[in-house]
Amino acid sequence: MKKLELIDMNVNSISEILTAIPVAAIILDYNSRKILEVNKYYLNLCSLSKKELIGKNSTDIFINYTDEECYQHADILKNKEIKMLKNYGNYIYVRTLENEFIYKKKRVILQLFIDITEQLKVRNGIERNIKVQYALKKINEAASQKENINEFYIEVKLILHEHYSSLGLSIQIKEDNIDTEPFVINRNDIYLQHKQDFIKIHNEGLIENVYKVKEKNEEILNILAVPLQNKNGEVRGSLCCFFYKDDYVYDKSDREYLIFAATTISMCLERLYTEKELKKTYHKLLKTQESIIHILANALEVKDPYTAGHQKRVCQLAYEMAKKIRPKDKDFLQRIKLAASIHDIGKIYVPSELLTRPGIIKDIEKQFINLHAEVGYNLLSKEQSLSDIAQIVYQHHERMDGSGYPNGMKGEMICTEAKIIAVADTVEAINSFRPYRQALGMSAAIDEIKGGAGVIYDEEVVNICVDLIENDSFSFS
């Protein structure tokens, strides 16, 4: 603190010094820090009279930093130059400047107070707006990243908690006409104190409004609520913003930002609801596919139990191989599962006596049996939802070098699913009993696919199959 020695100011009292100062000011005794004099501008700042102030220690006129009632202002009061006065129930922030001088051979301190309340409000408003914009950006990102409404709901709660910890926020989403419990973020447990009021606001007051809830101690809870609506105007839920105590009044910008936030959340919810409905439709389609496949498999089993058992075992091996190739591709795994389970469905048109007859099959009979891939394709392709499955069934006897049937397709022309089923089909056929020969065993099956790897069979698929059998101890159940 800079020391000034006043030689002759031509004043008769300290009050004359303060009168000449155009801002709030007081003069303190240097040693005791007791107030000697105050000016009229200072009296306008605080709720005490001049009589109550004179002789009081200067530290007594400021709100203690540790007082519970100013807990929410602690971030501002970390600046030691800023103090807080209470004026008839309102908080006033002041920046303090002080200097020491000698008056009539006595050391005194001149302390000036500059009201920065409005300045802080502007600063806080800018900071709040930045938080709002950032939170909306995060909500948009969450909507594009989350796969379902529940995940989005949880993420929104975390975003609101991170960016609005000083304010209370509540969000409720209606899910299938059932109201979720309103989620409220507030360190003072406002929701617990006003649970009935919140439920009423969420369930009945889904309109833009400001609610005030009085407590026993006359403190007031300000609540601003806006609805979450879809594009048809239907209410999907509500978003509430509130503040504990009556020292904050929502203004036009708060309403605009809250409505903007609600609009953003509503748009995100609309997209997620649409995706949810699409997924429902997709799952219904899968169920339809599975039902059709199940009916066809059962029909084949009645006619030819051997072929039905063969398909089940091929499906088992093909599915395990597919999980090694694309473990996270659910659609791919589903196609393998369905196609493998009816890959020989075309044999339903082959006479049973030809399929089960012992002895060597003649070339003309083999050509007739080989039509089952094309017949299976024609049967399945009549149902549009099974078009992908039909193609896999059509190609499962094609070979990498073009020696397969029905079209002599080569290499990358053959779909991956068909390549997998081709290997699984070969392994199961060699390992198992056939009407025209005894089972040759798993060693012979492995030798066959190893010998044809990269020529007849896809090399990667062969390696995965061999690894499953030799290292993962795969066996047909």
C-alpha positions in Angstrom: 0.0 0.0 0.0 1.4 3.3 -1.1 1.8 5.9 1.7 0.9 9.5 1.0 1.8 12.3 3.5 -0.7 15.1 3.3 0.9 18.3 4.3 -1.9 20.8 4.2 -5.3 20.0 2.7 -7.1 23.0 4.3 -9.9 20.8 5.7 -11.3 20.9 9.1 -12.5 17.3 9.3 -12.2 13.9 7.6 -15.8 14.2 6.4 -14.8 17.1 4.1 -12.3 14.8 2.4 -15.0 12.2 1.8 -17.5 14.7 0.5 -15.1 15.6 -2.4 -14.9 11.9 -3.5 -17.5 11.0 -6.1 -17.6 7.3 -5.3 -18.4 5.2 -2.1 -15.6 5.7 0.4 -14.8 5.3 4.0 -11.8 6.3 6.2 -10.4 3.8 8.7 -8.0 4.1 11.7 -4.8 2.5 10.5 -4.2 0.4 13.7 -7.7 -0.7 14.7 -9.3 -0.8 11.2 -12.3 0.9 12.8 -14.4 3.1 10.6 -13.9 6.8 11.3 -16.1 8.3 8.6 -18.2 7.3 5.6 -19.6 9.4 2.7 -23.2 9.4 1.3 -22.3 7.2 -1.7 -21.2 4.4 0.6 -24.4 4.7 2.6 -26.3 4.0 -0.6 -24.4 0.8 -1.0 -25.1 -0.9 2.3 -28.1 -1.4 4.5 -26.6 0.2 7.6 -27.0 3.7 8.8 -24.0 6.0 9.5 -24.6 5.6 13.2 -24.3 1.9 12.9 -21.1 2.1 10.9 -19.0 4.5 12.8 -16.7 2.7 15.2 -17.4 -0.7 13.5 -14.5 -2.8 12.3 -14.2 -2.7 8.6 -14.2 -6.5 8.2 -17.6 -6.7 9.8 -19.4 -4.9 7.0 -18.5 -7.5 4.3 -20.1 -10.9 4.0 -17.7 -13.6 5.2 -16.4 -15.7 2.3 -17.3 -18.9 4.2 -20.9 -17.9 5.0 -23.2 -20.6 3.7 -25.5 -18.1 2.1 -22.8 -16.8 -0.2 -21.5 -20.3 -1.1 -22.7 -19.9 -4.7 -20.7 -16.7 -5.0 -17.4 -18.3 -3.9 -15.9 -18.3 -7.4 -16.3 -14.5 -7.7 -15.0 -13.9 -4.2 -11.7 -15.7 -4.8 -10.5 -12.3 -6.1 -9.3 -10.6 -3.0 -10.1 -7.2 -4.5 -13.7 -8.0 -4.8 -16.0 -8.0 -1.7 -19.7 -8.4 -1.2 -22.1 -6.2 0.6 -25.7 -6.9 1.5 -28.1 -4.1 0.7 -31.6 -4.8 2.0 -31.5 -8.5 1.0 -29.6 -7.9 -2.3 -26.0 -8.8 -2.9 -23.7 -6.1 -4.2 -20.2 -6.8 -5.5 -17.6 -4.1 -5.1 -14.0 -3.7 -6.1 -11.9 -2.2 -3.3 -9.1 0.3 -3.6 -7.3 1.7 -0.6 -4.5 4.1 0.3 -2.8 5.2 3.5 -2.1 8.8 4.4 -1.5 11.0 7.5 -4.2 13.3 8.7 -3.4 15.6 11.7 -0.4 13.4 12.6 -2.6 10.3 12.6 -2.2 7.4 10.2 -5.5 6.6 8.5 -6.7 4.6 5.4 -8.9 5.8 2.7 -10.9 2.9 1.2 -12.9 3.3 -2.1 -15.7 1.0 -3.3 -16.6 0.7 -7.0 -19.8 -1.1 -7.6 -19.1 -3.8 -10.2 -22.4 -5.8 -9.8 -23.7 -5.0 -13.3 -20.3 -5.6 -14.8 -20.2 -9.1 -13.2 -23.8 -9.8 -14.4 -22.7 -9.0 -18.0 -19.6 -11.2 -17.6 -21.7 -14.0 -16.1 -24.2 -13.7 -18.9 -21.5 -14.1 -21.5 -20.1 -17.1 -19.7 -23.6 -18.6 -19.4 -24.2 -18.1 -23.1 -20.9 -19.8 -24.0 -21.9 -22.8 -21.7 -25.3 -23.0 -23.4 -23.8 -23.0 -26.9 -21.2 -25.6 -25.9 -23.8 -27.8 -24.2 -26.1 -27.7 -27.3 -23.1 -28.7 -29.4 -22.4 -31.7 -27.1 -26.1 -32.6 -27.1 -26.1 -32.6 -30.9 -23.0 -34.8 -30.9 -24.6 -37.2 -28.4 -27.6 -37.6 -30.7 -25.4 -38.6 -33.6 -23.4 -41.0 -31.5 -26.0 -42.8 -29.4 -27.9 -45.7 -30.7 -31.0 -45.5 -28.6 -33.1 -43.1 -26.6 -32.0 -44.4 -23.2 -28.3 -43.8 -24.0 -29.1 -40.3 -25.3 -31.1 -39.6 -22.2 -28.2 -40.6 -19.9 -25.7 -38.5 -22.0 -27.9 -35.4 -21.9 -28.1 -35.7 -18.1 -24.3 -35.8 -17.9 -24.0 -32.8 -20.2 -26.5 -30.8 -18.2 -24.7 -31.7 -15.0 -21.3 -30.7 -16.4 -22.3 -27.3 -17.8 -25.1 -26.2 -15.4 -23.9 -27.3 -12.0 -24.7 -23.9 -10.5 -28.2 -23.9 -11.9 -30.9 -26.6 -11.4 -32.0 -28.4 -14.4 -34.6 -31.1 -14.9 -35.5 -33.2 -17.9 -38.3 -35.7 -18.4 -39.0 -37.8 -21.5 -42.2 -39.6 -22.2 -41.4 -43.1 -23.4 -44.3 -45.0 -25.0 -46.8 -42.9 -23.2 -45.2 -43.6 -19.9 -43.7 -40.7 -17.9 -40.2 -41.2 -16.7 -39.3 -39.8 -13.2 -38.2 -36.2 -13.7 -34.4 -36.0 -13.5 -33.2 -33.0 -11.5 -29.6 -31.8 -11.2 -29.1 -29.6 -8.1 -26.6 -29.7 -5.3 -29.2 -28.4 -2.9 -31.5 -31.3 -3.4 -34.3 -29.0 -4.6 -36.1 -31.8 -6.2 -36.4 -33.6 -2.9 -37.9 -30.5 -1.3 -40.3 -29.8 -4.1 -41.0 -33.2 -5.6 -44.8 -32.7 -5.9 -44.3 -29.3 -7.5 -41.9 -30.8 -10.1 -44.1 -33.7 -10.9 -47.0 -31.2 -11.4 -44.9 -29.1 -13.7 -43.7 -32.0 -15.8 -47.1 -33.7 -16.0 -49.4 -30.7 -16.3 -47.4 -27.6 -17.0 -45.9 -28.5 -20.2 -45.9 -24.9 -21.5 -43.4 -22.1 -21.5 -43.8 -20.4 -18.2 -42.1 -19.2 -15.0 -43.2 -20.9 -11.8 -42.4 -19.6 -8.3 -42.5 -22.0 -5.4 -42.4 -20.4 -1.9 -40.8 -22.2 1.0 -41.4 -21.9 4.8 -38.5 -19.5 5.1 -39.9 -17.3 2.3 -37.1 -18.2 -0.1 -38.4 -18.6 -3.7 -37.6 -21.2 -6.3 -37.8 -19.8 -9.9 -38.6 -22.4 -12.5 -38.7 -21.9 -16.3 -40.2 -24.9 -18.1 -40.6 -25.6 -21.8 -42.0 -28.7 -23.6 -40.1 -31.1 -25.7 -42.2 -31.5 -28.8 -42.0 -33.5 -32.0 -42.6 -32.1 -35.5 -46.3 -32.8 -35.1 -46.5 -30.8 -31.9 -46.9 -33.8 -29.7 -45.3 -33.4 -26.3 -42.4 -35.9 -25.7 -41.4 -34.5 -22.4 -40.2 -31.3 -20.7 -37.1 -29.3 -19.9 -37.0 -27.2 -16.7 -34.4 -24.7 -15.5 -34.6 -23.3 -12.0 -32.7 -21.4 -9.4 -32.8 -21.6 -5.6 -33.6 -18.2 -4.0 -35.1 -15.1 -5.6 -31.9 -13.4 -6.6 -32.1 -14.5 -10.2 -34.8 -13.5 -12.6 -35.1 -15.3 -15.9 -34.9 -12.8 -18.8 -35.8 -13.1 -22.5 -32.4 -14.5 -23.4 -32.8 -17.3 -20.8 -36.2 -18.2 -22.4 -34.7 -18.2 -25.9 -31.8 -20.4 -24.9 -34.0 -22.8 -23.1 -36.4 -23.0 -26.0 -33.4 -23.5 -28.3 -32.1 -26.2 -26.1 -35.5 -27.9 -26.0 -35.8 -27.7 -29.8 -32.3 -29.2 -30.2 -33.2 -32.0 -27.8 -36.6 -32.5 -29.4 -35.0 -32.8 -32.9 -32.5 -35.3 -31.5 -35.3 -37.3 -29.9 -37.3 -37.3 -33.1 -34.4 -38.8 -35.0 -33.9 -41.4 -32.3 -37.6 -42.2 -32.2 -37.6 -42.6 -36.0 -34.6 -44.9 -35.9 -36.3 -46.9 -33.1 -39.3 -47.4 -35.3 -37.1 -48.4 -38.2 -35.4 -50.9 -36.0 -38.7 -52.3 -34.9 -39.7 -52.7 -38.6 -36.3 -54.3 -39.3 -36.7 -56.8 -36.4 -40.1 -57.7 -37.7 -38.6 -58.4 -41.1 -36.0 -60.6 -39.5 -38.7 -62.5 -37.6 -40.5 -62.9 -40.9 -37.3 -64.2 -42.6 -36.7 -66.6 -39.7 -40.2 -67.9 -39.8 -40.1 -68.6 -43.5 -36.7 -70.3 -43.2 -37.9 -72.4 -40.3 -41.0 -73.5 -42.3 -38.8 -74.5 -45.3 -36.3 -76.3 -43.2 -39.0 -78.3 -41.4 -40.6 -79.2 -44.8 -37.2 -80.5 -46.0 -36.7 -82.4 -42.8 -40.0 -84.3 -43.2 -38.9 -85.4 -46.7 -35.2 -86.0 -46.1 -34.0 -86.2 -42.5 -30.4 -86.7 -43.6 -30.2 -83.4 -45.5 -31.9 -81.6 -42.7 -29.3 -82.8 -40.2 -26.5 -81.9 -42.7 -27.8 -78.3 -42.9 -27.9 -77.9 -39.2 -24.3 -79.0 -38.8 -23.1 -76.9 -41.7 -24.9 -73.9 -40.1 -23.1 -74.6 -36.8 -19.6 -74.6 -38.4 -20.3 -71.7 -40.8 -21.6 -69.5 -38.0 -18.5 -70.1 -35.9 -16.3 -69.2 -38.9 -18.3 -66.1 -39.6 -17.8 -64.9 -36.0 -14.1 -65.1 -36.6 -14.3 -63.1 -39.8 -16.7 -60.3 -38.9 -17.6 -60.6 -35.2 -19.4 -57.3 -34.9 -21.4 -57.4 -38.2 -24.8 -58.6 -37.0 -26.4 -58.5 -40.4 -23.6 -60.6 -41.9 -23.9 -63.2 -39.1 -27.7 -63.3 -39.5 -27.3 -63.9 -43.3 -24.8 -66.8 -42.6 -27.1 -68.3 -40.0 -30.2 -68.2 -42.3 -28.5 -69.2 -45.6 -26.5 -72.1 -44.1 -29.6 -73.5 -42.4 -31.3 -74.0 -45.8 -28.5 -74.0 -48.3 -29.7 -77.3 -49.7 -33.4 -76.4 -49.7 -33.4 -77.0 -53.5 -33.1 -80.7 -52.8 -36.8 -80.6 -51.8 -37.4 -81.1 -55.6 -35.0 -84.1 -55.8 -36.6 -87.5 -55.5 -36.0 -89.0 -52.0 -34.8 -92.3 -53.4 -32.1 -90.6 -55.4 -30.8 -88.8 -52.3 -30.9 -91.8 -50.0 -29.9 -94.6 -52.4 -26.7 -96.5 -51.5 -24.0 -96.9 -54.1 -22.3 -94.7 -56.7 -24.3 -91.8 -58.2 -24.3 -91.8 -62.0 -23.2 -88.6 -63.8 -26.7 -87.9 -65.1 -28.1 -88.3 -61.6 -25.3 -86.0 -60.3 -26.3 -83.3 -62.8 -29.9 -83.5 -61.7 -28.9 -83.2 -58.0 -26.6 -80.2 -58.9 -29.7 -78.3 -59.9 -30.6 -77.9 -56.2 -28.6 -74.6 -56.0 -30.6 -73.0 -58.8 -33.8 -74.5 -57.6 -33.2 -73.1 -54.1 -32.5 -69.7 -55.5 -35.7 -69.7 -57.5 -37.7 -70.8 -54.5 -36.2 -68.1 -52.1 -36.0 -65.2 -54.5 -39.8 -65.1 -54.8 -39.8 -63.5 -51.3 -38.2 -60.1 -51.6 -37.0 -60.1 -48.0 -34.9 -63.2 -48.7 -33.2 -61.9 -51.9 -29.8 -61.8 -50.1 -30.2 -65.3 -48.7 -31.2 -66.5 -52.2 -28.0 -65.3 -53.7 -25.9 -67.1 -51.0 -27.7 -70.3 -51.6 -27.3 -69.9 -55.4 -23.5 -69.5 -55.0 -22.6 -72.0 -52.3 -21.3 -74.5 -54.8 -19.2 -72.0 -56.8 -15.4 -72.4 -56.5 -12.5 -69.9 -56.5 -11.1 -71.3 -59.8 -14.4 -71.3 -61.6 -14.8 -75.1 -61.5 -18.0 -74.9 -59.4 -21.7 -74.6 -60.4 -24.2 -73.4 -61.5 -22.4 -70.4 -63.2 -18.7 -71.1 -62.9 -18.1 -67.9 -60.9 -14.5 -67.1 -59.8 -12.7 -65.4 -56.9 -14.2 -62.1 -55.8 -17.4 -62.7 -57.9 -18.4 -65.1 -55.1 -19.9 -63.5 -52.0 -18.0 -64.1 -48.7 -21.0 -65.9 -47.1 -21.1 -68.4 -50.0 -17.3 -69.0 -49.6 -17.8 -69.7 -45.9 -20.7 -72.1 -46.5 -18.7 -73.9 -49.3 -15.9 -74.8 -46.8 -18.3 -75.7 -44.0 -20.4 -77.8 -46.4 -17.3 -79.7 -47.7 -16.0 -80.4 -44.1 -19.3 -81.7 -42.9 -19.9 -83.9 -46.0 -16.5 -85.6 -45.8 -16.7 -86.0 -42.0 -20.2 -87.5 -42.0 -21.8 -90.7 -43.3 -23.2 -90.6 -46.8 -25.6 -93.2 -48.3 -23.1 -94.0 -50.9 -20.0 -94.2 -48.5 -18.9 -94.3 -44.9 -17.8 -91.3 -43.0 -14.1 -90.3 -43.8 -13.5 -88.4 -40.6 -12.3 -84.9 -39.7 -8.6 -85.4 -40.7 -9.7 -86.2 -44.3 -11.9 -83.2 -44.3 -9.1 -80.9 -43.2 -6.7 -82.4 -45.8 -9.3 -81.7 -48.5 -9.8 -78.0 -47.7 -6.1 -77.5 -47.1 -5.3 -79.0 -50.4 -7.8 -76.8 -52.2 -6.9 -73.5 -50.3 -6.5 -70.6 -52.6 -7.5 -72.7 -55.6 -10.9 -74.2 -55.0 -11.6 -72.7 -51.6 -11.0 -69.2 -50.2 -7.6 -69.4 -48.4 -8.6 -67.1 -45.5 -11.8 -69.0 -44.9 -9.8 -72.3 -45.0 -7.3 -71.1 -42.4 -10.0 -69.9 -40.1 -11.9 -73.3 -40.4 -8.7 -75.3 -39.7 -7.9 -73.1 -36.7 -11.3 -73.6 -35.3 -11.1 -77.4 -35.5 -7.4 -77.8 -34.5 -6.9 -75.0 -31.9 -10.4 -74.2 -30.7 -11.5 -77.9 -30.5 -14.6 -77.3 -32.6 -16.8 -80.4 -33.1 -20.3 -80.9 -34.5 -22.9 -81.2 -31.9 
